[in-house]
Every structure is written in structure tokens, then in C-alpha cells.
Amino acid sequence: MKIIMIKKATVFLMAILIIAITATGAWALSYTAGNDPSGTAMRLYTEGSTKYLRFYTDNNVVAPSGDAVVGGWQSISGIYTLTATGDANVYNLSGATSNIQLTNSSGVTTYLTALATAMTIRFDTNTISWSDVTNMNVTAAGLATGSAVLNDFASASTYAFTSFTFEENVSESSWLSGGGTLNLRYSSTLSSFSAAPEPAEWMLMFIGLGMLGFYLQRRGYLNFDLSPQSVA
């Protein structure tokens, strides 16, 4: 009896595991560009009464560990105007669409290009929110690196900055109330997502669902016997 129960439990757990792995497969890989200490990654400055944000230099890719993109450089372009929202910590960003580029460590070979627009900047959490990333193009040179991240990016259908934070600066409050220039660094995570599982993932999901159905039927939770005797 115990052996039968263990077998049934094993089938159940395997089914749940297969379904979970398949669902997770819709979430593709990502890379993180870290706060590189060698230079300014973004600049907040004031001209007259208007405040601007400018993405200034490249940022070193620091994750995922062991992937070919690590050690490369992510660059983001664009000059944005800050517009007050009524919340002293939150400003809308407008006036630019940023070019995103990922290159090798020397900055000579381009691995990836894309577009995105920064939407808002929050000074209470030091975060920037973005539109979806569009016009993703992974180059032949990028695919030639064997990077799991770049291969996922090439096959995925949607992309986003899943996190984007900039370093806190003690002069932020005075800059917001007055003017001047702040040089800051940022950390960003760019992720890719699959809109739907690949055919192999669908098959794996069906296997998991089949195993789950078998388990539930054996446990008596499902009754497939629809004869008149069984329903009378």
C-alpha cells in the first residue's frame, strides 16, 4: 500500500514539476549592466528653468555569470526633459527614444541593438521606468559568441527593462529644488520573454498535464466512466 502511494505521489510531483518548468520556459534570459565605477553613466542637469536627463556613457555588463555577454558594454542614448507630475519625487520624461546597444569589451563589435523610451523617473526610489523594448536585433556576431542570453533574445518576442535603478546622490533634493548638474551611474536588467511556448515546450506541458490527469483519475477525483449505470 505504501509503495503504491509513493508511486502515485511521485507521478503527481513529476507532473507538477514538468508543468512548472514549461511555464518558466516562457521567461527567457536576461543580462545586467552594473554601476561601472570608471565613469558617469547618466547626467542630470539644468538649463535655465528646464531639467534634463542625459544617458552619457557605456555601462559594463556584469551578469549572468559565465555568459559571453559579461564584460561587454551596454550603451543607452537619449536626452530627456523632466516634467513635474504633482508628486515632488516623480517626473515624467519626454523628448527622446533611446538607442540601446550591446557590444564586446572593446566596444568595436556590436552584439545587439534595440529601441526603448524612458517614461518616468522617481527620486524616492531612484528608479526609471521604461516602455517595452522594441526593434530588437541580435547580430550574427552576437550569435557567434554562443551566448545563451543572446540566443534567447534572438528567439523571444517581447523585451523589457525589468529593473532600472540609479545611484542615490546626497545632492538630489537640492538639484530638484534648484539647479546644477549631477553625474550618476545606473544598473539595469534587460530581459526577454517568449509570447508562447515553443512546440517542444507545448509537448512537455501536455505530458505533464496528462500525468496529472492520470494521477487524479487513479485517485478517484476524475470519473471517466459515463455509462448509464455509473450515473444513474
Secondary structure as GFF3:
##gff-version 3
##sequence-region A 1 232
A	DSSP	alpha_helix	2	24	.	.	.	ID=ss1
A	DSSP	beta_strand	27	33	.	.	.	ID=ss2
A	DSSP	beta_strand	42	47	.	.	.	ID=ss3
A	DSSP	beta_strand	50	55	.	.	.	ID=ss4
A	DSSP	beta_strand	59	63	.	.	.	ID=ss5
A	DSSP	beta_strand	73	76	.	.	.	ID=ss6
A	DSSP	beta_strand	79	84	.	.	.	ID=ss7
A	DSSP	beta_strand	90	94	.	.	.	ID=ss8
A	DSSP	beta_strand	98	103	.	.	.	ID=ss9
A	DSSP	beta_strand	110	116	.	.	.	ID=ss10
A	DSSP	beta_strand	118	122	.	.	.	ID=ss11
A	DSSP	beta_strand	127	130	.	.	.	ID=ss12
A	DSSP	beta_strand	134	138	.	.	.	ID=ss13
A	DSSP	alpha_helix	140	144	.	.	.	ID=ss14
A	DSSP	alpha_helix	148	155	.	.	.	ID=ss15
A	DSSP	beta_strand	158	166	.	.	.	ID=ss16
A	DSSP	alpha_helix	172	177	.	.	.	ID=ss17
A	DSSP	beta_strand	181	184	.	.	.	ID=ss18
A	DSSP	beta_strand	186	193	.	.	.	ID=ss19
A	DSSP	alpha_helix	199	218	.	.	.	ID=ss20
A	DSSP	alpha_helix	228	231	.	.	.	ID=ss21
###
